[in-house]
Amino acid sequence: MVLNYIDKHGSIKRAEVMDLCHLDRNQAYRMLVRMKEAGQIKQIGEHKGAVYERI
């Protein structure tokens, strides 16, 4: 779902991952970390302003 969202919109924020996947803050963070480690996405920016894009 996250990758499909990025394909349609260009990027995604952690809050959007929380809404899209019905996850809490920590679960969304861990999902994004796993996706970064797997080489699926990259993080642009830091902290509250961070967005994630496909590699």
Biopython code that builds the backbone (N, CA, C, O; Angstrom):
import numpy as np
from Bio.PDB.StructureBuilder import StructureBuilder

atoms = [
    (1, "MET", "N", (0.821, -1.195, 0.000)),
    (1, "MET", "CA", (0.000, 0.000, 0.000)),
    (1, "MET", "C", (0.865, 1.259, 0.000)),
    (1, "MET", "O", (0.565, 2.229, -0.695)),
    (2, "VAL", "N", (1.922, 1.232, 0.774)),
    (2, "VAL", "CA", (2.788, 2.405, 0.881)),
    (2, "VAL", "C", (3.459, 2.692, -0.461)),
    (2, "VAL", "O", (3.503, 3.842, -0.899)),
    (3, "LEU", "N", (3.974, 1.670, -1.102)),
    (3, "LEU", "CA", (4.641, 1.883, -2.396)),
    (3, "LEU", "C", (3.653, 2.346, -3.457)),
    (3, "LEU", "O", (4.000, 3.183, -4.290)),
    (4, "ASN", "N", (2.443, 1.826, -3.446)),
    (4, "ASN", "CA", (1.425, 2.284, -4.387)),
    (4, "ASN", "C", (1.097, 3.754, -4.161)),
    (4, "ASN", "O", (0.924, 4.510, -5.117)),
    (5, "TYR", "N", (1.011, 4.160, -2.889)),
    (5, "TYR", "CA", (0.740, 5.551, -2.553)),
    (5, "TYR", "C", (1.865, 6.446, -3.074)),
    (5, "TYR", "O", (1.610, 7.503, -3.652)),
    (6, "ILE", "N", (3.108, 6.016, -2.864)),
    (6, "ILE", "CA", (4.245, 6.802, -3.341)),
    (6, "ILE", "C", (4.221, 6.907, -4.862)),
    (6, "ILE", "O", (4.513, 7.968, -5.413)),
    (7, "ASP", "N", (3.875, 5.821, -5.541)),
    (7, "ASP", "CA", (3.801, 5.848, -7.005)),
    (7, "ASP", "C", (2.772, 6.870, -7.483)),
    (7, "ASP", "O", (2.998, 7.556, -8.480)),
    (8, "LYS", "N", (1.659, 6.974, -6.788)),
    (8, "LYS", "CA", (0.595, 7.907, -7.194)),
    (8, "LYS", "C", (0.905, 9.349, -6.812)),
    (8, "LYS", "O", (0.619, 10.268, -7.580)),
    (9, "HIS", "N", (1.492, 9.559, -5.624)),
    (9, "HIS", "CA", (1.636, 10.904, -5.079)),
    (9, "HIS", "C", (3.078, 11.413, -5.035)),
    (9, "HIS", "O", (3.307, 12.587, -4.745)),
    (10, "GLY", "N", (4.031, 10.559, -5.312)),
    (10, "GLY", "CA", (5.421, 10.973, -5.346)),
    (10, "GLY", "C", (6.175, 10.786, -4.035)),
    (10, "GLY", "O", (7.378, 10.523, -4.046)),
    (11, "SER", "N", (5.487, 10.919, -2.913)),
    (11, "SER", "CA", (6.129, 10.741, -1.608)),
    (11, "SER", "C", (5.050, 10.478, -0.560)),
    (11, "SER", "O", (3.855, 10.589, -0.832)),
    (12, "ILE", "N", (5.505, 10.125, 0.650)),
    (12, "ILE", "CA", (4.576, 9.860, 1.737)),
    (12, "ILE", "C", (5.229, 10.305, 3.043)),
    (12, "ILE", "O", (6.450, 10.234, 3.188)),
    (13, "LYS", "N", (4.423, 10.759, 3.979)),
    (13, "LYS", "CA", (4.880, 11.120, 5.315)),
    (13, "LYS", "C", (4.469, 10.026, 6.284)),
    (13, "LYS", "O", (3.588, 9.218, 5.991)),
    (14, "ARG", "N", (5.117, 10.009, 7.442)),
    (14, "ARG", "CA", (4.785, 8.979, 8.432)),
    (14, "ARG", "C", (3.309, 9.066, 8.847)),
    (14, "ARG", "O", (2.662, 8.035, 9.032)),
    (15, "ALA", "N", (2.783, 10.260, 8.992)),
    (15, "ALA", "CA", (1.370, 10.412, 9.380)),
    (15, "ALA", "C", (0.449, 9.799, 8.335)),
    (15, "ALA", "O", (-0.593, 9.240, 8.678)),
    (16, "GLU", "N", (0.823, 9.898, 7.071)),
    (16, "GLU", "CA", (0.010, 9.303, 6.010)),
    (16, "GLU", "C", (0.103, 7.781, 6.058)),
    (16, "GLU", "O", (-0.879, 7.093, 5.779)),
    (17, "VAL", "N", (1.270, 7.251, 6.409)),
    (17, "VAL", "CA", (1.420, 5.801, 6.584)),
    (17, "VAL", "C", (0.515, 5.336, 7.732)),
    (17, "VAL", "O", (-0.136, 4.295, 7.634)),
    (18, "MET", "N", (0.479, 6.110, 8.811)),
    (18, "MET", "CA", (-0.367, 5.769, 9.955)),
    (18, "MET", "C", (-1.832, 5.678, 9.536)),
    (18, "MET", "O", (-2.521, 4.723, 9.897)),
    (19, "ASP", "N", (-2.311, 6.660, 8.780)),
    (19, "ASP", "CA", (-3.701, 6.664, 8.326)),
    (19, "ASP", "C", (-3.974, 5.550, 7.324)),
    (19, "ASP", "O", (-4.970, 4.835, 7.433)),
    (20, "LEU", "N", (-3.095, 5.411, 6.358)),
    (20, "LEU", "CA", (-3.279, 4.446, 5.280)),
    (20, "LEU", "C", (-3.300, 3.009, 5.791)),
    (20, "LEU", "O", (-4.120, 2.200, 5.357)),
    (21, "CYS", "N", (-2.394, 2.698, 6.715)),
    (21, "CYS", "CA", (-2.221, 1.318, 7.179)),
    (21, "CYS", "C", (-2.827, 1.064, 8.557)),
    (21, "CYS", "O", (-2.730, -0.044, 9.084)),
    (22, "HIS", "N", (-3.449, 2.086, 9.140)),
    (22, "HIS", "CA", (-4.069, 1.957, 10.472)),
    (22, "HIS", "C", (-3.043, 1.499, 11.509)),
    (22, "HIS", "O", (-3.268, 0.541, 12.248)),
    (23, "LEU", "N", (-1.913, 2.208, 11.543)),
    (23, "LEU", "CA", (-0.826, 1.887, 12.467)),
    (23, "LEU", "C", (-0.646, 3.027, 13.460)),
    (23, "LEU", "O", (-1.030, 4.165, 13.190)),
    (24, "ASP", "N", (-0.058, 2.711, 14.612)),
    (24, "ASP", "CA", (0.296, 3.792, 15.523)),
    (24, "ASP", "C", (1.645, 4.362, 15.097)),
    (24, "ASP", "O", (2.280, 3.860, 14.169)),
    (25, "ARG", "N", (2.066, 5.404, 15.780)),
    (25, "ARG", "CA", (3.284, 6.131, 15.424)),
    (25, "ARG", "C", (4.516, 5.232, 15.354)),
    (25, "ARG", "O", (5.280, 5.293, 14.391)),
    (26, "ASN", "N", (4.705, 4.398, 16.375)),
    (26, "ASN", "CA", (5.882, 3.521, 16.421)),
    (26, "ASN", "C", (5.845, 2.442, 15.350)),
    (26, "ASN", "O", (6.874, 2.127, 14.751)),
    (27, "GLN", "N", (4.675, 1.875, 15.103)),
    (27, "GLN", "CA", (4.550, 0.842, 14.070)),
    (27, "GLN", "C", (4.871, 1.419, 12.696)),
    (27, "GLN", "O", (5.562, 0.783, 11.899)),
    (28, "ALA", "N", (4.373, 2.622, 12.417)),
    (28, "ALA", "CA", (4.641, 3.263, 11.132)),
    (28, "ALA", "C", (6.137, 3.551, 10.987)),
    (28, "ALA", "O", (6.713, 3.351, 9.917)),
    (29, "TYR", "N", (6.754, 4.017, 12.061)),
    (29, "TYR", "CA", (8.193, 4.291, 12.043)),
    (29, "TYR", "C", (8.979, 3.017, 11.730)),
    (29, "TYR", "O", (9.868, 3.023, 10.877)),
    (30, "ARG", "N", (8.649, 1.933, 12.419)),
    (30, "ARG", "CA", (9.368, 0.669, 12.197)),
    (30, "ARG", "C", (9.166, 0.156, 10.772)),
    (30, "ARG", "O", (10.097, -0.375, 10.167)),
    (31, "MET", "N", (7.963, 0.310, 10.237)),
    (31, "MET", "CA", (7.701, -0.120, 8.864)),
    (31, "MET", "C", (8.569, 0.669, 7.891)),
    (31, "MET", "O", (9.162, 0.094, 6.978)),
    (32, "LEU", "N", (8.643, 1.966, 8.080)),
    (32, "LEU", "CA", (9.444, 2.799, 7.190)),
    (32, "LEU", "C", (10.928, 2.473, 7.315)),
    (32, "LEU", "O", (11.641, 2.470, 6.312)),
    (33, "VAL", "N", (11.402, 2.199, 8.517)),
    (33, "VAL", "CA", (12.803, 1.807, 8.708)),
    (33, "VAL", "C", (13.092, 0.510, 7.968)),
    (33, "VAL", "O", (14.111, 0.400, 7.287)),
    (34, "ARG", "N", (12.208, -0.469, 8.093)),
    (34, "ARG", "CA", (12.402, -1.754, 7.386)),
    (34, "ARG", "C", (12.430, -1.538, 5.873)),
    (34, "ARG", "O", (13.242, -2.143, 5.173)),
    (35, "MET", "N", (11.546, -0.678, 5.371)),
    (35, "MET", "CA", (11.498, -0.415, 3.935)),
    (35, "MET", "C", (12.766, 0.306, 3.474)),
    (35, "MET", "O", (13.255, 0.048, 2.374)),
    (36, "LYS", "N", (13.306, 1.209, 4.303)),
    (36, "LYS", "CA", (14.573, 1.875, 3.971)),
    (36, "LYS", "C", (15.703, 0.860, 3.935)),
    (36, "LYS", "O", (16.508, 0.861, 3.003)),
    (37, "GLU", "N", (15.773, -0.006, 4.941)),
    (37, "GLU", "CA", (16.832, -1.011, 5.007)),
    (37, "GLU", "C", (16.754, -1.998, 3.844)),
    (37, "GLU", "O", (17.779, -2.517, 3.402)),
    (38, "ALA", "N", (15.553, -2.258, 3.353)),
    (38, "ALA", "CA", (15.363, -3.170, 2.226)),
    (38, "ALA", "C", (15.657, -2.496, 0.883)),
    (38, "ALA", "O", (15.638, -3.150, -0.159)),
    (39, "GLY", "N", (15.927, -1.190, 0.911)),
    (39, "GLY", "CA", (16.248, -0.484, -0.321)),
    (39, "GLY", "C", (15.044, -0.125, -1.163)),
    (39, "GLY", "O", (15.182, 0.125, -2.360)),
    (40, "GLN", "N", (13.865, -0.095, -0.563)),
    (40, "GLN", "CA", (12.652, 0.229, -1.309)),
    (40, "GLN", "C", (12.377, 1.719, -1.343)),
    (40, "GLN", "O", (11.847, 2.228, -2.330)),
    (41, "ILE", "N", (12.731, 2.425, -0.276)),
    (41, "ILE", "CA", (12.441, 3.847, -0.178)),
    (41, "ILE", "C", (13.663, 4.581, 0.381)),
    (41, "ILE", "O", (14.577, 3.964, 0.927)),
    (42, "LYS", "N", (13.658, 5.900, 0.233)),
    (42, "LYS", "CA", (14.692, 6.734, 0.846)),
    (42, "LYS", "C", (14.002, 7.865, 1.600)),
    (42, "LYS", "O", (12.905, 8.294, 1.245)),
    (43, "GLN", "N", (14.667, 8.331, 2.640)),
    (43, "GLN", "CA", (14.132, 9.401, 3.466)),
    (43, "GLN", "C", (14.700, 10.725, 3.003)),
    (43, "GLN", "O", (15.905, 10.863, 2.791)),
    (44, "ILE", "N", (13.812, 11.703, 2.848)),
    (44, "ILE", "CA", (14.199, 13.062, 2.486)),
    (44, "ILE", "C", (13.841, 13.955, 3.667)),
    (44, "ILE", "O", (12.674, 14.037, 4.049)),
    (45, "GLY", "N", (14.812, 14.609, 4.236)),
    (45, "GLY", "CA", (14.570, 15.465, 5.391)),
    (45, "GLY", "C", (14.655, 14.681, 6.682)),
    (45, "GLY", "O", (14.927, 13.480, 6.690)),
    (46, "GLU", "N", (14.411, 15.396, 7.786)),
    (46, "GLU", "CA", (14.505, 14.769, 9.098)),
    (46, "GLU", "C", (13.333, 15.176, 9.966)),
    (46, "GLU", "O", (12.631, 16.149, 9.690)),
    (47, "HIS", "N", (13.145, 14.419, 11.003)),
    (47, "HIS", "CA", (12.147, 14.677, 12.046)),
    (47, "HIS", "C", (10.752, 14.854, 11.452)),
    (47, "HIS", "O", (10.333, 14.075, 10.595)),
    (48, "LYS", "N", (10.046, 15.861, 11.903)),
    (48, "LYS", "CA", (8.650, 16.034, 11.520)),
    (48, "LYS", "C", (8.466, 16.327, 10.029)),
    (48, "LYS", "O", (7.415, 16.027, 9.463)),
    (49, "GLY", "N", (9.483, 16.911, 9.395)),
    (49, "GLY", "CA", (9.374, 17.263, 7.983)),
    (49, "GLY", "C", (9.801, 16.158, 7.033)),
    (49, "GLY", "O", (9.821, 16.373, 5.821)),
    (50, "ALA", "N", (10.140, 15.000, 7.536)),
    (50, "ALA", "CA", (10.640, 13.928, 6.677)),
    (50, "ALA", "C", (9.554, 13.383, 5.758)),
    (50, "ALA", "O", (8.404, 13.206, 6.161)),
    (51, "VAL", "N", (9.939, 13.125, 4.530)),
    (51, "VAL", "CA", (9.072, 12.441, 3.580)),
    (51, "VAL", "C", (9.871, 11.275, 3.007)),
    (51, "VAL", "O", (11.100, 11.252, 3.081)),
    (52, "TYR", "N", (9.172, 10.331, 2.448)),
    (52, "TYR", "CA", (9.792, 9.115, 1.924)),
    (52, "TYR", "C", (9.417, 8.961, 0.463)),
    (52, "TYR", "O", (8.257, 9.115, 0.083)),
    (53, "GLU", "N", (10.429, 8.651, -0.358)),
    (53, "GLU", "CA", (10.250, 8.456, -1.789)),
    (53, "GLU", "C", (10.829, 7.111, -2.193)),
    (53, "GLU", "O", (11.655, 6.529, -1.490)),
    (54, "ARG", "N", (10.376, 6.636, -3.336)),
    (54, "ARG", "CA", (10.953, 5.406, -3.891)),
    (54, "ARG", "C", (12.367, 5.665, -4.335)),
    (54, "ARG", "O", (12.714, 6.777, -4.735)),
    (55, "ILE", "N", (13.179, 4.639, -4.264)),
    (55, "ILE", "CA", (14.559, 4.733, -4.767)),
    (55, "ILE", "C", (14.544, 4.451, -6.258)),
    (55, "ILE", "O", (15.594, 4.474, -6.901)),
]
sb = StructureBuilder()
sb.init_structure("model")
sb.init_model(0)
sb.init_chain("A")
sb.init_seg("    ")
for serial, (resi, resn, name, xyz) in enumerate(atoms, 1):
    if name == "N":
        sb.init_residue(resn, " ", resi, " ")
    sb.init_atom(name, np.array(xyz, "f"), 0.0, 1.0, " ", f" {name:<3s}", serial, name[0])
structure = sb.get_structure()
